[in-house]
Structure formats: structure tokens, C-alpha cells
Amino acid sequence: MARAILTACSPWLAVLLVLILAAWALVRFSRVHLRLGRLLELHGDEVGSVQSLSFVLTLPLFIMIMMMIVQVSQLMIGTVVVHYAAFAAARSAAVWIPAAMAEPEGPCCISSYSVDPDAPDQVAPELDPTAADYGPSSGGLTYKIEPGSPKFDKIASAAILACVPISPSRNLGLQAPTAARMEAVLKSAYGAMSPSSASNGQIGPRLDNKLAYAMQNTDVQIRFFHKNQEPPLETYDEGSYYYYPVSRDTQIWDYVPDDFGEFNFNEVGWQDTITVTVNYQFPLLPGPGRMLARYVVGPSGKDTVASTIQNHSGVYTYPLQAQATIGNEGEKSVVTYVYQ
């Protein structure tokens, strides 16, 4: 994760260095000298003065550069937080997917999924027993877990709560009606870390505003790579893969439409890799956000910065994305299988 954060922050670090050099050049051009002793005597100085022309001309530009420095610094912090959100959600997926919940989401089972059409290197398993390459093979398919299930909500909540600190606390008119449990967890954790906040009546509404923004502007996508060495996951009717003995030393697996088999039709493999992608609309400062949202036609005829900035509820946002991959922590079956 550290390498991914450094890679994502390196462009912002370059922009930050350029802005700092620009601010230093403006200070040198306006002939400003730092004298701490004069600052201490400023409160008693009643002598008027006339500002130099260079200072008057460069002050607005200097303020704009300083605001951009603050904005880029916030973007770097946001990049780190979004990467942590992806890592927290991936850890949550590795715990919640193997968990036993209400049917059809038993151990390592998920409610709904679909093959990811955009994933590279897809190798579909051969399901025809008469085919020459039928049976366990190399490669596999990447599946995307559909939202709306209890396990998906648990995983997404980990990413949402991680993005709360970088969400705005002012009231933007956003609602989070289904977040009662997350609100309780958030306020309980905040109260434990800062007991004195109980006397401040503004803390609760501000946390609600931050959580509502994070829920509305955090998109979580969960994918897993299912190897062809495992029983295939396809769009079957509800049922299970099961074992039955052919001889004393041989067992085969087959698929039957019941719930008493060894492998369920929606069961994630015990060694499948899980990848969580978090997309977050990072709120920009009003000044820099409004300025960056204006289209400036360059030599290529397209402004790539302004095209990525959106306005959500009066807030200019910049999209941040992070991914984290972790292995499933499910249990391996005690019975090995062979293809018929």
C-alpha cells in the first residue's frame, strides 16, 4: 500500500514543489524581507506608509498560489485516506465474505455476482464433459459482486467510514436515512477519543453531515478472481456441487439443484483474490475549485483538469480512486474433487 500511495501522490508532490517555487519567486520579485523584530514592534507603530507597486500587484497572485498550495496539500491527504479506505474495505471483505450469514450468503457465499466484462485475461472454464480440455485448468474469471447484499453493505461501510474524516462538515442538504448503525458507531468512537466533545452540541450534526457526504460520494466496487482449479461459478439455478464415491479411492463431483452439496453455486473460492476499488469525490476549496472547474483550451484543444471536476450540491469535487487486493480467508474443503 505504501508504494501505491507514493505513486499516487508523486504528481501532487511535483505540483506542490512548483507552487512553492512560484511563491518564493513572487516574494523575491516584490522585494519582501522577513524581519521578526519589526513584527514585534508593529503594534506600537503609528507611522503610515505607502505600499510599493510590486507588492500591490503581486499580493493577489501570492494569495492565489498559497490557496493552491493548501488545496494540493489537502489532495495529497485525501489520496492517502482513500488508499486506506480501499485497504480497510479489502480487509473487511476478507473477513465478511467467509462469514456465515443468512441464506443465501452462507460461508464464502454471496447473493449475486456477474462476470466482469472489462477484466483482462479472462479464461472461462470448460463445462462440457465431452470436451478434450474438460476439468481443472489454468486461468480463471474475474467476477463483480453486485451491491445490495448484507455482505456488500458491510464491506462498503468500512470504506465509507474511512472517508468520513475528509468529508465536509457543513450542511449540504444530504441525507443518509439508512446509516443509523454507522452513525452510532461513528459517534461512539468519536466520543471515546474525545470525551469533552459531549458538551458540544455541534459535534453530532457535523458528524452526521460528514457521514451523509461520504455515503453519497463514495463508490465501492468488489471483484474477485475465481480460479479454474475450483468448481466453476456460472449462472446456474440454485443448487450445489456435491461428491459421491465411484470406488473406494475415487470421488467425482456433479451439480444438483439442492442445498446439500459440498460446493454452493455462489461460493467464492477459499484462495480467490479479492480486489476492492474505492472511488471518492473529494471536496475542493471554493476558490481553487471554482478556478480549476473553468475550461482553459490549451494546445491540445482539451482541458483534462476541468473535465474531471464536478459540482455536487454546490461543492466542487475531484475524483480520487484507490485499489487494494487481498486473499480470501475462507476454509479449504476437507474433500478434494476431481472432474468427471
N, C-alpha and C positions, 0 to 999 in steps of 0.2 A: 504494500500500500504506500510506503514511503516513496518508492520510485515513481509510482503513478502520480502522487501529489507533486513531486518535484517537476515532473514532466508537464503537468497541467499548469503549474504556477510559473514556469520559466518565461512564457511570453509576457505575463503580467509583470514579472520582475524586470524584464527588459524595458517595458513601458515606464515603470516606476523610476528606473535609473535615468531614462531620457527626460522625464519630468523634473527630476531633481537637478539635473544639469541645466535644464532650461530656467528653473527658478534661480539657480546660482548665477547664471549669465545675466538675468534681469537685475539681480541685486548689484552685480558689478557694474552694469550699464547705468543704473540710477545713482551710483557713487554713494551707496549707503555704507556706513561704518558702524559696527557694533561697539558701543561704549556703555558698559554696565554702570559705570559711575554716573553718567548723565541720566540714566534711567532712575537711579536712586534720588537725584535732585530734581526730577521732573515735577513732582507735586508742589514744590516751592517756587518754580519758575513762573514769573508773571510777565515776562518779556515776550511779546508777539514775534512771529516770524512768518516769512513767506516761503512756501514750499517751492522747490525747484521744479522746472518744467518737466524734466526727465522723470521725477518721482510721480508727478501727476499723471503722466502718460503711461507709465509702467504699472501703477498700482492696480488698475482693473485686471490687467493681464496677469499680474502676480497672484491676485486673489483667485482667478480662474485656474491657474496652474496648481495652487495649493488645494483647491477643491478637487481637482482631478487626482492629485496625489492621495488625498483621503479616500476618494472613490476607488482607485486602483488597489489601495491597501485593503479596503473592505471586500473587494472582489477576490483578493488572494485569501482572505479569511474565509469567505464563502466557499471557495474552491476546496479548502481543507475540510470544512464542515460537511459538504456534500459527499466527498470521498468517505468520510467517516460514516455518513448516513448509509451509503451503499454497503460498507463493511458491516455495520450493525444489522442491516436487513439480511445480508447473507448469513451472518451468524444465527439470526433468528430463523431463517429458512432451514438451516441445518438442524435446528432443534425442533421446529414445529412440524416439518414435513414427516419425520419419523414418528411423531406423537400419535397416540390413539385418540381420535375424536369421534363424534357421532358419524354414523354411516351417511354417505359412502366414503368418508375421509377417515378410514382406519389407519393403522401403522403404515407409513410410507405411501399412503393413497391420497389422491387429490380429486376434487369434484369434477373439474373439466379442464381440458387441455387441447391443444391443436398443434400440428406440425408448423414450425416457423418457416415460412416460405423464403425469408430473406437470409437465413443462416447458410454459411458456406459449407462445402464438403459434406453434403447430405448423402448418406448411403442407406437406402431403405432395405429392411430385411426381406428375404425371400420367404413367402408364406405358402408356396405351392409345394406339397410334399413330393411331387413327381419331378421337380426341377433338380438339375445337377448340383447347384450351389445351395440347396436347402440345408438349413442347420445353422449353428453358430458361425459367425463370420466377423471380419474386422469392420471398423467404422460404426456408424450409428446415426441417429436422427436427433435433431435439436427440437425440443417441444417448448411451447409457450403456455404457461399456466394462466388460465383465464381469471379475471378478477371477480370478486363477489362471494367467494367461499370463505368460511371461517379461518382456514389456514392462511389464505391470501391476505385477509384483513389483519391477522396477527403480524405477518411479515411486513406489510406496508406500514403498520403503526410504528414499527421500530424506526423506519426511515423518516416518517413524519415527525416523530418526537425529536429526532436528531436535528431536524431542520428548524425547529421552533426558535432556538437562540438567534438565528439570523433573519427572522421574520419581523416585520414592523409591528409595533405595539399599539399604534393609534387605530382608532375605529374606522374601518374602511367599509362598513356595512356588510361584511361577510358573515355567514352563518355556518356553524358546524353542529347540526342537530343530532348527529349520531356519534358524537365524541364525548359522551358523558363519562365513560370509563377513563378515557385518555385525559380528560380534564382533571378528574380526581387524582390520577397518578401524577400528573404534572404539578398540580398544586401541593400535593403531599410531599413530593420530592423537593420542591422549592421551599416549602415551609421547614423541612428538615435541615436544609442547608442554610437557611436564613430565618431563624425563629423570630427575629424582630420584625419581619415583614407582616406578621399577623395584625399589627396595629395600623398598617397602611391599607386603607380601603381601595386604593387604586391598583394594587398588585393583581388581584383577582381578575378584574376586567381586562387588564393589559395582557395577562397570560391567555385569557380567552381569545383576544384579538390575534395574538401571535399564533395560537393553535389553529384558529379558523383560516388564517392566511396560509399556513403550512399545509393544511388539508386540501385547500383549493388549488394550490400551486405546486404540489409535489406529485409527480407521476412515477409509479413504481412498476417495473416490468420484471417478471421472474421467468427464467428459462432453465431448462436442464437438458443435458446431453445423455441420451439413453443408448447404451452400447448394444450392439447386436449380439453380444455374448449372453445377454439377459433375455428372458421371454419378451417377445415384441409387444409394444404398445400400439394398438391400432384401434380404429373406431368399430369396436365390436358391440353387440348387445351386452348388457351387464352379465357378467359371469366370471369364471376363474380358470386359471391354469391349474391342473392337478396331476399328481403322479399315480401310476398304478404299476404293479410289478408284471413284467413279462416272463421273467425267470428268476431264479434265486439271486443272480448277480446283475440283472439288468432292469432298469426302470425307464419309462418314457413319459413324456408329458403331452397332454392334449388339452383342448379347450372345451368346456361345457357351460351351458347357461345356468349356473347356480352359484352360490356363495360359499361353497365348502371346499374350494380348491386350495392349492398351495400358493399360487400367484394370482392376485386380483388383476382385472383388466386395466385398472387405473393406478397400478403400483409403480412408484419410482424405484429404480434400481438402487441397491444398497451402496454402490460405488459411483453412482451418477454424479457428475459435477453440476452444481447449481450456480447460475450466474444471475445476479440482481443488478438491474440498471435503474438508476435514480436520475430523473430529470426535474430540476428545480428552477422556478422563475425567480431569480434573485432580484430584490427590490433595489433600485438605484436611488441616489440622492436626487432631489427635484431639479437642481441646477444642471449637474452633469448629465442626468437622464434626458432632460429636455434638449440639451445641446447635442448629445450623441444620437438622438432619435431623428434629427434633421438630416435629410438626404443631401449628400455632397457628391456631385458627379465628378469622378476622377478620370484619369486617362483611360481606364478600362470601361468607363461608362456605367459603373455599378458601384453602389455603396454597400459593402458587405457588412459594415458595422450597424448602420441604421436598419438594415433589413432584418436583423436578429432581435432588435429591441421592440417590445410591445408595451401597450398601455392597458393595464388591468386595474379597473376601479380607481383610476386617477394616479396609478403608480407605474412608473416606467420600470420595466423588468428586463433582465438579461439572462438567457438560459445557461444553466450550468448542468453538466452531465458527468456522472461517475459510474464505474462498474466495479463489482467485486465478485470473485469466483471462489467457491469453497466446495469441498466434498460433502456428499450426503453422509449422515451419521446413522443410517439405518442398520439393522441387523442382517447379517448374511443368513440365507436359508440353510437349515441343517440338512436338507436333502438336495443333492446336486441333480441336475436334469440333463437329459440328452434328447436331441430331436428324433422324432420317429422317422 
